[in-house]
């Protein structure tokens, strides 16, 4: 019989199939978004980025629920995120609205791509040192949703992307900078999908889905834009609370 250590090493050479299938689906959706944009199908490209977001959210949840997390899966997921949420949104917006701006257009697209890479690198190096309830900087999937939602909204209303070059460049640049900012964003990781929830929670989910269905591009764009704004607001509120607590403690220290 083989020693137990050798058996464990042989088993560790494989990879978990289920979560990596979702990661591959997310990667494919991001790649397809680029192809669709190159062929002028901007609405399909935007939808593909949202599909990549859905697959990316599922791979981590599935890995945790089935206890199939691995170092390979984490690295593969990060590379997939770079393509789907770093490169694809920048290229889609560049082809649709930024190309006529010349150097300023590709510079805005590059800033977004570079900051997405920096955001992912920082996230990977701080996995064990950060509060799980919050993200530092805007998550790259949410940033991609703003870019894709804006493009989808413009196409849905029949707007010519070339006439929206400057607004698109500003949104692209600001969204990229939010990813590498120190603003704190709720991660919603404290939600337990395996445990029981009140009945009203299911009602809320149904209502949210119904609202999204009324006009997906508008609702999704405004939803993720509000989430992007929530970071600076949350950070300022927390700083204010800390300042008030410090002032209160200092006053108590001055007393008899």
C-alpha positions in Angstrom: 0.0 0.0 0.0 1.1 3.5 -0.7 1.9 5.8 2.2 -0.9 8.2 3.2 1.2 11.3 2.3 1.7 10.1 -1.3 -2.0 9.5 -1.7 -2.8 13.0 -0.5 -0.3 14.5 -2.9 -1.8 12.6 -5.8 -5.3 13.7 -4.9 -4.2 17.4 -4.6 -3.0 17.4 -8.2 -6.5 17.5 -9.5 -8.9 20.5 -9.5 -12.5 20.9 -8.3 -14.7 20.8 -11.4 -17.9 22.5 -10.3 -16.7 26.0 -9.1 -14.2 26.2 -11.9 -17.0 25.6 -14.4 -18.7 28.7 -13.2 -15.3 30.6 -13.4 -14.8 29.4 -17.0 -18.4 30.6 -17.8 -17.6 34.0 -16.4 -14.3 34.1 -18.4 -16.2 33.1 -21.6 -18.8 35.8 -21.0 -16.2 38.4 -20.7 -14.4 37.2 -23.8 -17.7 37.1 -25.7 -18.5 40.7 -24.6 -15.3 41.8 -26.4 -16.1 40.0 -29.5 -19.7 41.4 -29.5 -18.4 44.9 -29.1 -15.9 44.5 -32.0 -18.9 43.4 -34.2 -20.9 46.4 -33.1 -23.3 44.5 -30.9 -23.0 46.7 -27.8 -26.2 45.7 -26.1 -25.2 42.0 -26.3 -21.7 42.9 -25.0 -23.2 44.7 -22.0 -25.5 41.8 -21.2 -22.5 39.4 -21.5 -20.7 41.4 -18.8 -23.7 41.1 -16.5 -23.8 37.3 -17.2 -20.1 37.2 -16.2 -21.0 39.0 -12.9 -23.6 36.3 -12.2 -21.2 33.5 -12.9 -18.5 35.1 -10.8 -20.8 35.5 -7.9 -21.9 31.8 -8.1 -18.4 30.3 -8.3 -17.3 31.6 -4.9 -20.7 30.7 -3.3 -20.6 27.2 -4.8 -17.0 26.7 -3.7 -17.9 27.7 -0.1 -21.1 25.7 0.0 -19.5 22.6 -1.3 -16.2 23.1 0.5 -14.3 23.0 -2.7 -12.1 26.1 -2.2 -8.6 25.8 -3.5 -5.6 28.0 -4.3 -5.9 27.1 -8.0 -9.6 28.3 -7.9 -8.7 31.6 -6.3 -6.0 32.3 -8.9 -8.2 31.2 -11.8 -11.0 33.4 -10.5 -8.7 36.4 -10.2 -7.5 36.0 -13.8 -11.1 35.6 -15.0 -12.1 38.8 -13.2 -9.3 40.7 -14.9 -10.6 39.7 -18.3 -14.3 40.0 -17.6 -14.3 43.1 -15.3 -11.0 44.8 -16.2 -10.4 44.4 -19.9 -13.8 43.7 -21.3 -15.7 46.8 -19.9 -12.9 49.1 -21.0 -12.8 47.7 -24.5 -16.5 47.7 -24.9 -16.8 51.4 -23.8 -13.8 52.4 -25.9 -15.2 50.9 -29.1 -18.6 52.3 -28.4 -17.9 55.8 -27.2 -14.2 56.6 -26.5 -12.5 55.9 -29.8 -13.3 59.3 -31.4 -11.5 61.0 -28.5 -8.1 59.8 -29.7 -5.4 59.5 -27.1 -7.7 60.7 -24.3 -10.2 57.9 -25.1 -7.7 55.1 -24.9 -6.0 56.7 -21.9 -9.4 56.7 -20.0 -9.8 53.0 -21.0 -6.3 52.2 -19.9 -6.8 53.9 -16.5 -9.8 51.7 -15.9 -8.0 48.5 -17.0 -4.9 49.4 -14.9 -6.9 50.3 -11.8 -8.9 47.1 -12.1 -5.6 45.1 -12.1 -4.3 47.0 -9.1 -7.6 46.5 -7.3 -7.5 42.8 -7.8 -3.8 42.6 -6.8 -4.5 44.5 -3.6 -7.5 42.4 -2.8 -5.5 39.2 -3.3 -2.7 40.4 -0.9 -5.1 41.5 1.8 -7.4 38.5 2.0 -6.4 37.6 5.5 -6.0 41.2 6.9 -9.3 42.9 6.0 -12.7 43.0 7.5 -14.9 40.5 5.6 -17.9 42.8 5.9 -16.3 45.5 3.8 -14.4 45.9 0.6 -11.6 48.5 0.3 -12.3 50.2 -2.9 -15.2 49.6 -5.4 -15.3 45.9 -6.3 -14.3 45.3 -9.9 -17.6 43.5 -10.8 -19.6 46.5 -9.6 -17.3 48.8 -11.6 -17.9 46.7 -14.7 -21.7 46.8 -14.0 -21.6 50.7 -14.1 -19.7 50.6 -17.4 -21.9 47.9 -19.0 -25.1 49.4 -17.6 -24.2 52.8 -19.0 -23.5 51.4 -22.4 -26.6 49.2 -22.4 -28.7 52.3 -21.3 -27.3 54.4 -24.1 -27.9 51.8 -26.8 -31.4 51.1 -25.5 -32.3 54.8 -25.9 -30.8 54.9 -29.3 -27.9 57.2 -28.4 -24.8 57.4 -30.6 -21.8 56.5 -28.5 -19.6 58.9 -30.3 -21.7 61.8 -29.0 -21.2 60.6 -25.4 -17.4 60.5 -25.6 -16.6 63.0 -22.8 -19.2 61.8 -20.3 -18.1 58.2 -20.9 -14.5 59.2 -20.4 -15.3 60.9 -17.1 -17.3 58.0 -15.8 -14.7 55.5 -17.0 -11.9 57.3 -15.2 -13.8 58.0 -12.0 -15.0 54.4 -11.8 -11.5 53.2 -12.2 -10.2 55.5 -9.5 -12.9 54.3 -7.1 -11.6 50.8 -7.4 -8.2 51.8 -6.0 -9.6 54.3 -3.4 -9.7 53.6 0.3 -13.5 54.0 0.5 -15.3 51.2 2.2 -18.1 49.2 0.5 -20.4 46.7 2.1 -19.5 43.2 0.9 -22.8 41.5 1.9 -20.7 38.4 2.7 -22.5 38.1 6.1 -25.6 36.9 4.3 -26.1 33.2 5.0 -27.6 31.5 1.9 -27.6 28.1 3.7 -29.5 29.3 6.8 -33.1 30.1 7.2 -34.4 33.7 6.6 -37.7 35.4 7.4 -40.5 35.0 4.9 -40.3 38.7 4.1 -36.8 38.3 2.7 -38.2 36.2 -0.1 -40.9 38.8 -0.8 -38.2 41.5 -1.0 -36.3 39.5 -3.5 -39.4 39.0 -5.7 -40.1 42.8 -5.5 -36.5 43.6 -6.5 -36.6 41.2 -9.5 -39.9 42.8 -10.5 -38.4 46.3 -10.4 -35.4 45.2 -12.4 -37.7 43.6 -15.0 -39.4 47.0 -15.6 -36.4 48.3 -17.5 -33.2 46.3 -16.8 -30.6 48.8 -18.2 -31.9 51.8 -16.3 -32.5 49.9 -13.0 -29.2 48.1 -13.1 -27.2 51.2 -14.0 -28.8 53.3 -11.2 -28.5 50.4 -8.7 -24.7 50.0 -9.2 -24.2 53.7 -9.5 -25.9 54.1 -6.1 -23.6 51.4 -4.7 -20.5 53.2 -6.1 -21.7 56.4 -4.3 -22.4 54.5 -1.1 -18.7 54.0 -0.6 -17.7 57.6 0.0 -20.9 58.2 2.0 -20.3 55.2 4.2 -16.6 56.2 4.7 -17.6 59.8 5.6 -20.2 58.6 8.1 -17.8 56.3 9.8 -15.1 59.0 10.0 -17.6 61.3 11.6 -18.6 58.7 14.1 -15.0 58.0 15.0 -14.4 61.8 15.4 -17.4 62.2 17.7 -16.3 59.2 19.8 -12.8 60.6 20.1 -14.1 64.0 21.1 -16.4 62.4 23.7 -13.6 60.3 25.1 -11.3 63.4 25.3 -14.0 65.3 27.2 -14.5 62.5 29.6 -10.7 62.4 30.2 -10.7 66.1 31.0 -13.4 65.6 33.7 -12.6 65.2 37.5 
